[in-house]
Amino acid sequence: MDISRRAQKLEPSVTLAASAKANALKAEGKDVLSLTVGEPDFTTPKNIQQAAIQAIESGKASYYTPSAGIKELREAVVTHIERYYQLNYEAKNVIVTDGAKFALYLLFQAVLNPKDEVIIPVPYWVSYGEQVKLAEGVPVFISCAQENKFKVTVEQLEKARTEKTKLLILNSPSNPTGMIYSQEELREIGEWAVLNDILIVSDDIYGRLVYNGATFTPIATLSQAIQKQTIIINGVSKSYAMTGWRIGYAVGDETIISAMNDIASQSTSNPTAVSQYAAIEALVGEQDTVETMRQAFEARLNEIYPLFAALPGFKLEKPHGAFYLFPNIKETLLMCGYTDVTKWVDDLLAEAQVALVTGAGFGAPENVRISYATDLETLKEAAKRIEKFIETKTIK
């Protein structure tokens, strides 16, 4: 049986591949320190767990739900957006999905025609380009300099724009860089998108994980025109330590949301019922645990940033959000006699038992991604092992 051309062309997720490789070595009894996975190392808060248990015991979680999600959850999303964005939507403007990743997938399937172009600033989350290609669109990558904190400019956007440009993906705070766009930067980008009728895909999944006085500005809040031009993508995975529950959502134009719902109805039928009831509690229940986790990530960042920034050859911008470091290690590679960052990452795992993610999958072949969503002891030991690995490999 032949595999489809679209499947053959699909690049596997480097983050999931790195995590799988680390876990396989752990299963063999190796002392592997994994800094690969983009998920909080906290368990889901107790109030959310209890909401799920109650939904199971009452029988509410036993049945199919509407494909767009139960009305109570869509209304909870509306309430959440009103609270944190000060924007007004209705339940008809919301679709609940099997994780934010599937919200993105549905959006691309709903709005892209063959050869439509999607602008993606580099570095980018690993699935953006592949999902665009699955929808027969064309990803247009714009390289963003580390000197500009990996942020795209309107001048770059205008240079990349063609008559086929349909979408722009913005992710702030960013995976993998942790950078955050300022309000002024976002306003310029938003006004450019409105002027050129380009839909903004605003991936806000890390919006509540910002540090050291940084501010997250949702681009949809900057004007009514920009709001109409924006589809908000978010979910409960990162802020509420619910990666395994698989609940995301999209908010925006009713026509687009309806088209996404039609596709979802023919693919997944509905998000898992029990997860939906848990997500209601996450969004409208007490929020203290979110702040507790945010403070823990901030403390880790402030403690481990100097350790990794001091590693030989590492050039590192201190991030302001998410939970990743994204150093440029070009000088390290040269010092150690490498020309391929992925080979360096593979050897680091094999010889020092430290698992990182190659930057190649994010469009940055001189970088590596380091997740600090793990305990301080692991992070500090990982820094020591990396330093020793570099010393051992350095060409004398």
N, C-alpha and C positions, 0 to 999 in steps of 0.2 A: 504494500500500500504506500503510495507516494504521500509525502507531507506537503501541505500547501506552501506556496511561495511566500505568503505572508508570515507563516510560522518559521520558515527557514531563514528569513531575513531578520527575525526578531532577536535582539541582543538580550541575553539573560541579565537579571538584576545583579550588579556587582555586590551590593550590600547583602542580599540574601545568600549569594554564593560564598562570600567571605565568612558570614556567620555559620553556614553549613559546614565549611571546611574546619573552622575552629571547633565546632561542636563534635565533629567526627574525631578530631584529635583528642578532645577531652574524653570521649567515650573509650578511647584506647588507653586512658590513664595518664595522658600527658598533662603537665601543669601549664595549661594555656590561659593567658590573660586576654580576654576578648574585649576589644574596644570598637566593635563593629556595628552593633545593632542600634537603631534609632528608636529605642523605647525606654521609658522611665524604668528604673530598677525598684520602684515602689509597687506595692500591691494596690489594687483598686480600693478606694476608701470604703469603710464599713457601711456607711449610710447607703452607698450605691449598691453594695452587695446585698444588703437587707431588702432594698427595693426589688431586686431581681428575685430573691427568695420568696418574697411576698407575692410577686406576680406568678411564680410557679405554683405556690401552694393554693392560691385562689383560683387557679385554672386559666387565668387570662393569657398566659404565655403558651397555651396549648394549640393555638389555631393560627391559620393564615391571617395576615393583616393586609390592608391596602398596600399596593406596590410602592406608593410614595411615602409609606410610613403611617403609623397611627396618628390621628388628628391631634391627640394630646401631646405627642412628641413634636409634631410640626409647630404647634402653638408654643411649646416650650422653647423651640429654636427662635421663634418670633420674639418671645419675651427676652431671651438671652441677647439677641441682636439689639433690641431696644435698650437693654441695660448697659451693654458694653460699647455699642456703636452709636447710640442715640438715633437710630434709623427705624422707620416704621415700615413693616411688611405685613402681609397676611399669610395664612397657612397655605394658600394657593401658590405663593411664591417660593415654597420650600419643598424640596425632595430629600427624604432620608435614604441613605444608601449603605451598602456593605463596605464601610470604611470610606475615608476621603479619597482614596485611590480610585475607587469605583465611581465616585462622583465625577472625578476628572474624566474617566473613561467614557461615562455616559454623555458628558458634555461634548467631548470631541466627536463622538458618534452622532450626536444630535445636530451639530452646527456645521461640521466640515463636509465639503464636497471634494471629490478628487482634485488634487493639485492646489487646493487652498493652502495658503502659507500661514504658519504660526511662528511668531518671533519668540525665541527662548534665550534669555540672557545666560551667559556662561560664566561661572559654573552653575549647573542646574541639577535638580533632583533627577535621579537616574531614569525614572519612568516617563518623564514628560515627552521626550522625543519618540520613544517607542510607541506610546499610546497615540500620538499624532499620526505616526506611520500606519498603525492599525486602522485608523479612520480614513486612510488614503490621503491624508494631508501631507504637507512638506514642512518639516521643522527647519527654521532658519535660525542658526545659532549666531549670537553676537558675543564676542569675547570681551569680558569686562576686566579691566586691569586691577591687580591687587593694590596698586598705588591709589586707585579711586575706590578702595574698599569693595571691589567686585561689583560695583553698581553701574547699571546701564544709564546712558544719558539720552536726552531727546535727540541730540545730534546723531548719535549712533542709530537710534530708532528710525529717524527720517532717512538716513542713508540706506537702511535695510528694507524700507517700505517699498512695496510694489503694488500694482493694481490687484494682485492676488492675495495681499495680506489681509487676513480676517481676524486673527486673535493675537493678543500679547499675553504671555504668562508672567505674572509677578509673584514672587515668593519672599515675603518679608515679615518676620525674620526668616533668614534663608537657611535651607538645608542644601549645601553643606557648610556655608561660610559663617553663619550666625550674624551676618550684617543686617542692618535695618535702614530702610530708606527714610529720609527726613520728610516732614510735611511739605516743605517747599519742593523737594525733588519729586514727590508723588503728585503734587498739584501740576507741575509742568508736564509730567508723563500723562496724567489723566486728561488734561486739556488737549494734548497732542492726539490722544486716542479718540476723544470726542470729535475733534476737528476732522479726523480722517476716517471716522466711523469704524473704528477697530474695537472689537470686544475685549475687555480686560478680564482675564481670569486671575482673580486675586486669591492665591493660596495662603490663607491666614492660619494654618494649623498650629504654628508656634506663637501666635499673637500674645498669649498671656505669659509666655516664658521669656521675659526680658529682664536685664540686670543692670545694676550699678547706676540707677537713675535714668536709664534709657526709656524712651517712649515708643510704643507701637501705635502707629497711625493707620487705621484702615483706609485704603484709598477711596472706598465708596462713600466715606463721610465728608469728602472735601467739597462737593457741590451736588446739586440735584442732577445735573447733566452727567456728571461722572458716575453717580450712583446708578443711573439708568443704563450706563454703558458697562457696568460691572456685574460679573457673576462671582459671588463669594463662595469659596470652598473652605470647609472647616470640618471639625469632628471632635470626638471626645477622647481620642487615643492618647494624645501627648499631655494635655493639661490635667486630665483626670486619671492617668495611669490605666487606660482601658484599651490598650492595643489589641488584646485578644478578643474583645467584645465586638469589634468590627462595625462601628457606627460612625458614619460621616454624613455630611449634608451639603447641599448646594442651595443658595438663595439668590433670587434675581428675577429677571423678566418671566412673566407667567407663560408666555408662549414657548420659551426655551425649556423651562422647567417641565411643562406638559409633554414636550417631545422626549425629554429625558425619561419621564415616567413611562411613556409608551414603550421605550426600549427596555427599561427595567422590567416591565410586566411580561416581556417575552424572553427574559434572560434569567433573572433570579427570583421572580415572583414578588418577594418582599424581603426586607432585612429581617434577621432573626428576631422573633417576637420578644423573648426575654431580654435581649440586649436593648431593645427599644424602651422597655419600661425602666431598665437601669439608667439609660441615658436621660430620661426625664428627670430623675433625681439628680443626676450629675449637673444638668443645666440650670435647674431652678432650686435645688437644695442648697445646703450650707456650702460655702466656698472656702472655708478656712484651710482645708487640706491642699487646695491649689496653691495658696500662698506659702504653706509649709514646704511643699515640694519646690516651689520657685526659689525660696530662700536657700534650700539645700543645694540646688544647682548653682546658684550664685556663689555660695561659699566655696564650692568645689572649683568653679572657674577661677576665682581669685587666688586659690591656693596652688592649683596645678599649672595655670598659665605660665608663670615664670619658669617652671621646671622644663616644660616643653619648648618654650621660646629660647631657652639656653642650650638646647641640644645642638651639636655641631652641624652647621649648614642650614638649620631650620630658619625660615623667614615667616613670621607669624603675626597676623593682625589679631588683636584681642577682640573676640566677638561680643556682641551686645544682646544676643538672644539665641534661642534654640538650645542645643546641648552638644555642640561639635566644635572642635578645633580643625582648621584646614590649612596647615602650613605648606608653603612652597619648599620642597626639599631638593631643588635642582643642584645646589652646591653640595649637599650630602651625597647625592648620586655620583657626582664627579669625584668627590673625595674617595668614595668606596669603589670606583671603577664600574659603575652601572650606567647603562643608557636607557633602561626601561624601568619606570617606577613600579609596574606590576611585578616584575621579577624581584625587585628589592623587597616589596611587601611579602611576596611568597617566601623568600629566604629568611626574612625576619620571623615569620611564623614557624618555619621549619627549624631554624637554628636557635632562636631566642624565645620561642613560644609566646610571641605577642602578635595578636591579630588586629590589623588595621584594614581600612578599605582603600584600595587604589583610587587615586583621583581621576584615572583615565575614564572611569564610568560616569564621572560628572563633567566630562569635557575638559579636564585639567590634568594633563599627563605629567605635570611636574609637582603635583600635590598629593597628599594623603589625607583621608578623613579619620579623625580620632573622636570617638564618642566619649564624653565624660558623664554619661548616664550610668555610672557604676560607682562603687565605693572608693573612698580616698586611698585606702591601702592598696587596692588594685592599681589605681592610677599612678601612684608614686612608684610602685614596683615596676610598672610598665615603663615609666620614664627611665628608670635605672637600667633596665634590660636593653632598651633602645640605645642608650648612650654606650653601653658596653658593646653592643652589636656594631655600632658605628666605629668604635675604637678598633675592634677586631678586624673590620673590613677595610679600614682606611689604608690606602696605598702609601707605603713608606717611601 
